[in-house]
Amino acid sequence: MRGRVASVDVFRGVTIAAMILVNTPGSWGHVYAPLLHANWHGYTPTDLIFPFFLFLVGVSIALAYQDKRPNSITYKKIAIRSLKLIFLGLFLAAFLPYFPFVKDFSTIRLLGVLQRIGIVFFFTVLLTLHFNWKTLISIVIAILVIYWLWLGFVPLPNGVLPTFDRAPNNWANYVDVNFLKNHTWKPDYDPEGILSTLPAIATAIIGVLIGKIIRYQEYMKTILLFLIGLVLIGLGYLWNLWFPFNKALWSSSFVLVTAGWASVFLSILYYIYDIQKVQLATIFKYVGANAIVIYFTSSFITKVFYLVRIGDTTIHGWLYNSFVVSVIADAKLASFTYALMVVSFYMLVGYILYKKNIFIKV
């Protein structure tokens, strides 16, 4: 297992492509339902994407840090990589494509997708370096159970009983509003908030455990991954009866069901790409090899396109209306087609980088 695991690269590439697809519709007013997040409880295919990526962060940690020793050099590299991810996330949140080029600090969102990846990566690597798989399982269980008990049963400082609903007496919302104040995604909550980062770490640790199976298990690896996935999905649906699926809260049931689906999908991809050695849709492998760079670039350019104006519209509006709406009458199909065009562009970028042996590590 010294070489790359093709299925992990492909899965990562699919995840990045899906991220770009759901983040860049032609019009947010015309989007197919599966490409939108659940309003609050429950989950859609779109809600699976970010957990899948964090799961793959864990898998990659298990493979990349298999021979690393916990020393000052390793800690320094981990810290630098985490800080890079956090800085890139803050840069996206703060950047303006016109003077003064930086938002007023009072309105900058402090947490976000890249910041969460950086934080989760940091703590997951440290735990992986210092604990064996049995202890990691215990840590996952402890995080998920304690998080459930905290959000479901511990009264808030004002004595009000907590709720899982989108309300002020939801513990995750309460902490974000009181500590992050004006630096949240929405006025009343942040889907990448403070408390919900704890179970997000559990998602990555489950990925580490799956990565260890890929690394060490010799026989029936695909079946084992598939069965573990089914068990996690079943446990997730059972826990959903008491702690509903919820991406914004990153609920414990959500952790289990998304990690379960990720394990099922990875088992299928592992059989196709690493056992059968099928060379199918390898373009996703190219994207996965520079995943963070492609995601960051797409997010940065999308932000510029939405803010820079051309006459009475924006770059985004001009491109969408000129090249898509003028050709496709159906609003949702036009919006989806634009998103596919954007994804195709970045897949081409991933292909060019890969073929030129350019791999940018963040």
C-alpha positions as CSV (number, residue, x, y, z in Angstrom):
1,M,0.0,0.0,0.0
2,R,3.0,2.3,-0.5
3,G,1.4,3.7,-3.7
4,R,-1.7,5.7,-4.2
5,V,-5.1,4.1,-3.5
6,A,-6.9,4.8,-6.8
7,S,-10.4,4.5,-5.3
8,V,-9.7,7.2,-2.7
9,D,-8.4,9.6,-5.3
10,V,-11.5,9.0,-7.5
11,F,-13.9,9.3,-4.6
12,R,-12.2,12.6,-3.5
13,G,-12.4,13.9,-7.1
14,V,-16.1,13.0,-7.3
15,T,-16.7,14.8,-4.0
16,I,-14.9,17.9,-5.2
17,A,-16.8,17.9,-8.5
18,A,-20.1,17.5,-6.5
19,M,-19.1,20.4,-4.2
20,I,-18.6,22.7,-7.2
21,L,-21.8,21.4,-8.9
22,V,-24.0,22.3,-5.9
23,N,-22.2,25.6,-5.2
24,T,-22.5,27.1,-8.7
25,P,-26.0,26.8,-10.1
26,G,-27.0,29.3,-12.8
27,S,-29.7,30.6,-10.6
28,W,-30.3,29.8,-6.9
29,G,-34.0,30.4,-7.6
30,H,-34.1,27.4,-10.0
31,V,-32.3,24.4,-8.5
32,Y,-33.4,20.7,-8.6
33,A,-34.3,19.6,-5.0
34,P,-31.6,17.0,-4.6
35,L,-29.0,19.7,-5.3
36,L,-30.2,21.7,-2.3
37,H,-29.5,21.2,1.4
38,A,-32.3,20.0,3.7
39,N,-34.1,22.9,5.3
40,W,-33.1,21.7,8.8
41,H,-33.7,18.0,9.8
42,G,-33.1,15.2,7.3
43,Y,-30.6,15.0,4.5
44,T,-30.4,15.2,0.8
45,P,-27.7,14.0,-1.6
46,T,-26.1,17.4,-1.3
47,D,-25.8,17.0,2.5
48,L,-23.6,14.0,2.0
49,I,-20.9,15.8,0.1
50,F,-19.0,17.6,2.9
51,P,-19.2,14.7,5.3
52,F,-17.8,12.5,2.5
53,F,-14.8,14.8,2.1
54,L,-14.1,14.8,5.8
55,F,-14.4,11.0,5.8
56,L,-11.8,11.0,3.0
57,V,-9.6,13.3,5.0
58,G,-9.5,10.6,7.7
59,V,-8.9,7.8,5.2
60,S,-6.0,9.8,3.7
61,I,-4.5,10.5,7.2
62,A,-4.5,6.7,7.9
63,L,-2.6,6.1,4.6
64,A,-0.3,9.1,4.7
65,Y,0.7,9.1,8.3
66,Q,1.1,5.3,8.7
67,D,4.9,5.6,9.3
68,K,5.0,9.0,10.8
69,R,6.4,9.5,14.3
70,P,4.9,11.9,16.8
71,N,7.8,14.4,17.1
72,S,8.3,18.1,16.8
73,I,8.9,18.0,13.0
74,T,5.7,16.1,12.4
75,Y,3.7,18.4,14.7
76,K,5.1,21.4,12.9
77,K,4.1,20.1,9.5
78,I,0.6,19.3,10.8
79,A,0.2,22.7,12.3
80,I,1.4,24.5,9.2
81,R,-1.0,22.5,6.9
82,S,-3.9,23.2,9.2
83,L,-3.1,26.9,9.4
84,K,-2.8,27.1,5.6
85,L,-6.3,25.7,5.3
86,I,-7.7,28.0,7.9
87,F,-6.0,31.0,6.2
88,L,-7.4,30.1,2.8
89,G,-10.9,29.9,4.3
90,L,-10.5,33.3,6.0
91,F,-9.2,34.7,2.8
92,L,-12.3,33.6,0.9
93,A,-14.5,35.1,3.6
94,A,-12.7,38.4,3.7
95,F,-11.7,39.0,0.1
96,L,-13.4,41.7,-2.0
97,P,-12.5,42.0,-5.7
98,Y,-12.6,45.8,-5.5
99,F,-11.3,48.5,-3.1
100,P,-10.8,48.2,-0.1
101,F,-10.3,44.5,-1.1
102,V,-11.1,43.3,2.4
103,K,-14.4,43.2,4.2
104,D,-15.0,45.1,7.4
105,F,-13.9,42.6,10.1
106,S,-17.2,43.0,11.9
107,T,-18.9,41.2,9.1
108,I,-16.4,38.5,8.2
109,R,-17.5,34.9,8.7
110,L,-14.8,33.3,10.9
111,L,-15.7,29.6,10.3
112,G,-16.4,27.9,7.0
113,V,-15.7,24.8,4.9
114,L,-11.9,25.2,4.6
115,Q,-11.5,26.3,8.3
116,R,-13.4,23.2,9.4
117,I,-11.2,21.0,7.2
118,G,-8.1,22.6,8.8
119,I,-9.4,22.1,12.3
120,V,-10.6,18.6,11.8
121,F,-7.4,17.6,10.0
122,F,-5.3,19.0,12.9
123,F,-7.1,17.1,15.7
124,T,-7.6,13.9,13.8
125,V,-4.0,13.6,12.9
126,L,-2.9,14.1,16.5
127,L,-5.4,11.5,17.8
128,T,-4.3,9.1,15.0
129,L,-0.6,9.5,15.9
130,H,-1.2,8.8,19.6
131,F,-3.9,6.2,19.9
132,N,-4.6,2.8,18.4
133,W,-7.7,1.8,16.6
134,K,-9.5,0.5,19.7
135,T,-9.0,3.8,21.5
136,L,-10.1,5.7,18.4
137,I,-13.4,3.8,18.3
138,S,-13.9,4.7,22.0
139,I,-13.2,8.4,21.2
140,V,-15.8,8.3,18.4
141,I,-18.4,6.8,20.7
142,A,-17.6,9.2,23.4
143,I,-17.9,12.3,21.1
144,L,-21.2,11.2,19.6
145,V,-22.8,10.2,22.9
146,I,-21.6,13.3,24.8
147,Y,-22.7,15.6,22.0
148,W,-26.1,14.0,22.0
149,L,-26.5,14.3,25.8
150,W,-25.2,17.9,25.7
151,L,-27.5,19.1,23.0
152,G,-30.5,17.1,24.1
153,F,-30.6,17.2,27.9
154,V,-28.3,19.9,29.4
155,P,-30.3,23.1,30.2
156,L,-29.0,26.3,28.8
157,P,-27.5,29.0,31.2
158,N,-30.9,30.6,31.4
159,G,-32.5,27.4,32.6
160,V,-34.4,26.7,29.4
161,L,-34.4,23.1,28.2
162,P,-32.6,22.6,24.9
163,T,-34.1,21.7,21.6
164,F,-32.8,20.3,18.3
165,D,-34.8,22.8,16.3
166,R,-33.5,25.9,14.7
167,A,-34.1,28.1,17.7
168,P,-32.2,30.2,20.3
169,N,-32.4,27.4,22.8
170,N,-30.5,25.0,20.6
171,W,-27.1,24.6,22.2
172,A,-25.1,24.7,19.0
173,N,-26.9,27.9,17.8
174,Y,-26.6,29.4,21.3
175,V,-22.8,28.9,21.4
176,D,-22.3,30.3,17.9
177,V,-24.5,33.4,18.4
178,N,-22.9,34.2,21.8
179,F,-19.3,33.5,20.9
180,L,-19.1,34.2,17.2
181,K,-21.7,37.0,17.3
182,N,-21.8,38.7,13.8
183,H,-19.3,36.3,12.4
184,T,-21.7,33.5,11.5
185,W,-23.1,32.3,8.2
186,K,-26.7,33.1,9.2
187,P,-27.7,35.5,12.0
188,D,-28.9,32.6,14.2
189,Y,-26.5,29.7,13.3
190,D,-23.5,28.5,11.4
191,P,-23.4,25.1,9.7
192,E,-19.6,25.0,10.4
193,G,-20.0,26.3,13.9
194,I,-18.1,25.7,17.1
195,L,-19.9,22.8,18.8
196,S,-20.7,21.0,15.5
197,T,-16.9,20.7,14.8
198,L,-16.7,18.1,17.5
199,P,-18.8,15.4,15.7
200,A,-17.1,16.5,12.4
201,I,-13.9,15.2,14.0
202,A,-15.6,12.0,14.7
203,T,-16.5,11.7,11.0
204,A,-12.8,12.0,10.1
205,I,-11.8,9.5,12.8
206,I,-14.2,6.9,11.3
207,G,-12.5,7.7,8.0
208,V,-9.1,6.9,9.7
209,L,-10.5,3.5,10.9
210,I,-11.7,2.7,7.4
211,G,-8.3,3.8,6.1
212,K,-6.6,1.4,8.5
213,I,-8.7,-1.5,7.1
214,I,-7.6,-0.5,3.6
215,R,-4.0,-0.3,4.8
216,Y,-3.8,-3.6,6.8
217,Q,-6.7,-5.9,6.0
218,E,-5.6,-8.5,3.4
219,Y,-8.8,-10.5,2.7
220,M,-12.4,-9.7,1.9
221,K,-11.6,-6.0,2.2
222,T,-14.4,-4.8,-0.1
223,I,-17.1,-6.9,1.7
224,L,-15.9,-5.7,5.1
225,L,-16.0,-2.1,4.1
226,F,-19.5,-2.6,2.6
227,L,-20.8,-4.4,5.7
228,I,-19.4,-1.7,8.0
229,G,-21.1,0.9,5.9
230,L,-24.5,-0.9,6.2
231,V,-24.1,-1.2,10.0
232,L,-23.3,2.5,10.3
233,I,-26.3,3.4,8.2
234,G,-28.5,1.2,10.3
235,L,-27.3,2.7,13.5
236,G,-27.7,6.2,12.1
237,Y,-31.3,5.6,11.2
238,L,-31.9,4.1,14.6
239,W,-30.3,7.1,16.4
240,N,-32.3,9.4,14.2
241,L,-35.4,8.5,16.2
242,W,-33.9,10.4,19.2
243,F,-31.4,12.7,17.6
244,P,-32.5,13.7,14.0
245,F,-30.3,13.8,11.0
246,N,-29.1,17.4,10.8
247,K,-26.1,18.7,8.8
248,A,-26.2,22.1,10.5
249,L,-25.8,20.5,13.9
250,W,-23.7,17.6,12.5
251,S,-25.8,15.4,14.7
252,S,-24.5,12.1,15.9
253,S,-27.0,10.2,13.7
254,F,-25.9,12.3,10.7
255,V,-22.3,11.3,11.4
256,L,-23.1,7.6,11.4
257,V,-25.4,7.6,8.3
258,T,-23.0,9.8,6.2
259,A,-19.9,7.7,7.2
260,G,-21.9,4.6,6.4
261,W,-22.8,5.8,2.9
262,A,-19.2,6.9,2.4
263,S,-17.9,3.4,3.4
264,V,-20.4,1.7,1.1
265,F,-19.4,3.9,-1.9
266,L,-15.7,3.5,-1.1
267,S,-16.1,-0.3,-1.0
268,I,-17.7,-0.2,-4.5
269,L,-15.0,2.1,-5.9
270,Y,-12.3,0.1,-4.2
271,Y,-13.5,-3.1,-6.0
272,I,-13.7,-1.3,-9.3
273,Y,-10.4,0.7,-9.3
274,D,-8.1,-1.2,-6.9
275,I,-9.1,-4.8,-7.3
276,Q,-10.5,-5.0,-10.9
277,K,-8.1,-2.2,-12.0
278,V,-10.8,-0.7,-14.3
279,Q,-9.8,2.5,-16.0
280,L,-13.1,4.2,-15.9
281,A,-13.8,7.9,-15.4
282,T,-10.2,8.5,-14.3
283,I,-10.8,12.2,-14.8
284,F,-12.1,12.2,-11.2
285,K,-8.7,10.9,-10.1
286,Y,-7.0,13.8,-11.7
287,V,-9.3,16.2,-9.9
288,G,-8.8,14.4,-6.6
289,A,-5.1,14.7,-6.8
290,N,-5.4,18.5,-6.4
291,A,-8.7,18.6,-4.6
292,I,-8.2,21.5,-2.2
293,V,-6.5,23.8,-4.8
294,I,-9.4,23.2,-7.3
295,Y,-12.0,23.7,-4.6
296,F,-10.4,26.9,-3.4
297,T,-9.9,28.2,-7.0
298,S,-13.5,27.5,-7.9
299,S,-14.8,29.2,-4.7
300,F,-12.6,32.3,-5.3
301,I,-13.5,32.7,-9.0
302,T,-17.2,32.1,-8.2
303,K,-17.1,34.9,-5.6
304,V,-15.4,37.3,-8.1
305,F,-18.0,36.4,-10.8
306,Y,-20.8,37.2,-8.4
307,L,-19.4,40.5,-7.2
308,V,-17.8,42.1,-10.3
309,R,-20.4,44.0,-12.4
310,I,-20.7,44.2,-16.1
311,G,-23.2,47.0,-16.8
312,D,-26.4,46.2,-15.0
313,T,-25.4,42.6,-14.2
314,T,-22.4,40.6,-12.9
315,I,-19.9,38.4,-14.7
316,H,-21.9,35.4,-13.5
317,G,-25.2,36.9,-14.7
318,W,-23.7,37.8,-18.1
319,L,-22.2,34.3,-18.7
320,Y,-25.4,32.6,-17.6
321,N,-27.7,34.7,-19.6
322,S,-25.5,34.9,-22.7
323,F,-24.5,31.2,-23.0
324,V,-27.2,29.2,-21.3
325,V,-30.5,31.0,-20.8
326,S,-30.5,32.1,-24.4
327,V,-30.3,28.5,-25.5
328,I,-32.3,26.5,-22.8
329,A,-35.8,27.6,-22.0
330,D,-36.4,25.4,-18.9
331,A,-35.2,27.4,-15.9
332,K,-34.0,24.5,-13.7
333,L,-32.4,22.7,-16.6
334,A,-30.6,25.9,-17.6
335,S,-29.4,26.4,-14.1
336,F,-28.2,22.8,-13.9
337,T,-26.5,23.0,-17.3
338,Y,-24.5,26.1,-16.2
339,A,-23.3,24.2,-13.1
340,L,-22.2,21.3,-15.2
341,M,-20.3,23.6,-17.5
342,V,-18.5,25.0,-14.5
343,V,-17.7,21.5,-13.2
344,S,-16.4,20.5,-16.6
345,F,-14.0,23.5,-16.7
346,Y,-12.5,22.6,-13.3
347,M,-12.2,18.9,-14.3
348,L,-10.2,20.1,-17.3
349,V,-8.0,22.1,-15.0
350,G,-7.5,19.0,-12.8
351,Y,-6.6,17.0,-15.9
352,I,-4.0,19.5,-17.1
353,L,-2.4,19.8,-13.7
354,Y,-2.2,16.0,-13.4
355,K,-0.8,15.5,-16.9
356,K,1.9,18.2,-16.2
357,N,2.7,16.5,-12.9
358,I,1.7,19.5,-10.9
359,F,0.5,18.6,-7.5
360,I,-0.1,21.5,-5.1
361,K,-0.2,20.4,-1.5
362,V,-1.9,22.7,0.9
